[in-house]
Structure formats: C-alpha cells, structure tokens
Amino acid sequence: MDEDGRVAGIVLAGGRGSRMGEGGKSLRRLGDRTLLERVWQRAAAQVGLLLLSYNDDPHGLPVPAAAVLADPLPDYPGPLAGILAGLEFLREHHPGRCWLASFACDSPWFPADLVPRLLAAAERSGAEVAVAASDGHLQPVFALWSVTLAPRLRAVLLERRQRGVGAFLRESAHVCVDWSSDADPFFNINTPDELALAERRLRAETD
C-alpha cells in the first residue's frame, strides 16, 4: 500500500478488446472472477487510490473505483488517453498525489511489488516515468507517471495525434525496472486462445 499518499493508480480497461470478440475482455471470466476483478485486487493492494479507465456503460461494474474515467479524446485512441484522463483527474481532484501507476486490465499476474519498485527507481533517478520490463522486454502500459506530464501528454495526443506509449516514453526521461521470472508476470490476454492458456496457468497454480 502507498502509505504516504503520493501514488494513485489507474486500471486501463478503455479499449475495444475487439480480438476477444463481442463484449470486450475486461469482464471475461478467468476462473471464478473477471479479469478486471483480478487485476483490480492486485492493483488496489499497491496504491491508496485506484481509478478506472472505461469507455462503456459503467453501471454494474464489479469493482469499487474511486472514479470511472472515459477517454478525453474520441475514437479509442489507446492507453495514453486513459493515462491522460488519470493524470488530469489527479491534478484537479487530488493535487497531493504526484504519481499515477498504470495497470493493464488484461494482465492478471503483474508483480505484487510493481509500484514500490517503480517508485524507488523513479525517485532515485529523477525520471518522469518508471516503466516495467520483463527479461529485457519493455512493458510500457505498466508504468509510473509523474503528474507533471499531463500538459505535454495532452499536447502530444491532440496536436501530434501520437498514440504509441513507447514513442511517448522515448521522448520522456524514463527509467526501466526489470522483472525476470520463469512464468511471464506480464502475460496479457487478448484472444480466446490466450484466455484458455490463462485458464490452464491458473489451474496449474491451484492444483
């Protein structure tokens, strides 16, 4: 848990999830819970305030979000729009929160120590962003963002129409934190086949 109140989090569930088929993916079930519930529980243990990026009807969502934020730009511009929504929400409503941790809704095994390690790296290096990596591969949606980035991120999205998280990171002072594991902690679920793989992984862990 973020003991001193500097870090908020946002679960990014605002995409269309078209590869999963009708209905998207965040509310698909993995075992006895939805993907969103599994990610939410793990994220909520690491931050004191947790937001949700979500563009569909929020009625009946199975998580207690402090706020449900739609993208501030039209046409599903991607995860940067959800991050921008979170950064601007914090600037307006929670100015004491100076960092926003982002979590993908389709990766239920991300590290339980993600936020403290990212925060330590960001503060040690003076970076604007601390981003996770696994065995040397960048995981740009799992990152810790300085709230001071909000105006520049809005300009990039609106004026340059830049959508890629990796491209924005390359233009920002960032530090990478690597996790290595036999089982990929950032395994993400985009298709029915990947959901079936995740079910097998979950069963293997509980057997």
C-alpha positions, 0 to 999 in steps of 0.5 A, spaced: 500 500 500 502 507 498 502 509 505 504 516 504 499 518 499 503 520 493 501 514 488 494 513 485 493 508 480 489 507 474 486 500 471 486 501 463 480 497 461 478 503 455 479 499 449 475 495 444 478 488 446 475 487 439 480 480 438 476 477 444 470 478 440 463 481 442 463 484 449 470 486 450 475 482 455 475 486 461 469 482 464 471 475 461 471 470 466 478 467 468 476 462 473 471 464 478 472 472 477 473 477 471 479 479 469 478 486 471 476 483 478 483 480 478 487 485 476 483 490 480 485 486 487 492 486 485 492 493 483 488 496 489 493 492 494 499 497 491 496 504 491 491 508 496 487 510 490 485 506 484 481 509 478 478 506 472 479 507 465 472 505 461 469 507 455 462 503 456 456 503 460 459 503 467 453 501 471 454 494 474 461 494 474 464 489 479 469 493 482 469 499 487 473 505 483 474 511 486 472 514 479 470 511 472 474 515 467 472 515 459 477 517 454 478 525 453 479 524 446 474 520 441 475 514 437 479 509 442 485 512 441 489 507 446 492 507 453 495 514 453 488 517 453 486 513 459 493 515 462 491 522 460 484 522 463 488 519 470 493 524 470 488 530 469 483 527 474 489 527 479 491 534 478 484 537 479 481 532 484 487 530 488 493 535 487 497 531 493 498 525 489 504 526 484 504 519 481 499 515 477 501 507 476 498 504 470 495 497 470 493 493 464 486 490 465 488 484 461 494 482 465 492 478 471 499 476 474 503 483 474 508 483 480 505 484 487 511 489 488 510 493 481 509 500 484 514 500 490 519 498 485 517 503 480 517 508 485 524 507 488 527 507 481 523 513 479 525 517 485 532 515 485 533 517 478 529 523 477 525 520 471 518 522 469 516 515 468 518 508 471 516 503 466 516 495 467 520 490 463 520 483 463 527 479 461 529 485 457 522 486 454 519 493 455 512 493 458 510 500 457 502 500 459 505 498 466 508 504 468 509 510 473 507 517 471 509 523 474 503 528 474 507 533 471 506 530 464 499 531 463 500 538 459 505 535 454 501 528 454 495 532 452 499 536 447 502 530 444 495 526 443 491 532 440 496 536 436 501 530 434 495 525 434 501 520 437 498 514 440 504 509 441 506 509 449 513 507 447 514 513 442 511 517 448 516 514 453 522 515 448 521 522 448 520 522 456 526 521 461 524 514 463 527 509 467 526 501 466 525 496 472 526 489 470 522 483 472 525 476 470 521 470 472 520 463 469 512 464 468 511 471 464 508 476 470 506 480 464 502 475 460 496 479 457 490 476 454 487 478 448 484 472 444 480 466 446 486 462 445 490 466 450 484 466 455 484 458 455 492 458 456 490 463 462 485 458 464 490 452 464 496 457 468 491 458 473 489 451 474 496 449 474 497 454 480 491 451 484 492 444 483 
